[in-house]
């Protein structure tokens, strides 16, 4: 657990360093094309080749076919219950911005 926390902290710190670094676009393209994409292709191509249809098409169909949820997700009974659990069953109130529920 502690090791995973340290790794997560290092990854986040590295993300902030890279975010502020002035890396040439050619370097980013080279790293992606020769490293990241090659790794993802080697990992996911065998998995997607096992099914007789395009996985990307299935993802689009699932996104389009799912029922549209209300935009105000914070007012559902499920999110109220999650908020109550997170707050230790303390009182919650609805803020004036966005309708998000917060612990009192």
Helices and strands as residue ranges (DSSP letters): H 2-20, H 25-31, I 32-36, H 37-48, H 55-65, G 73-75, H 77-86, E 92-94, E 101-103
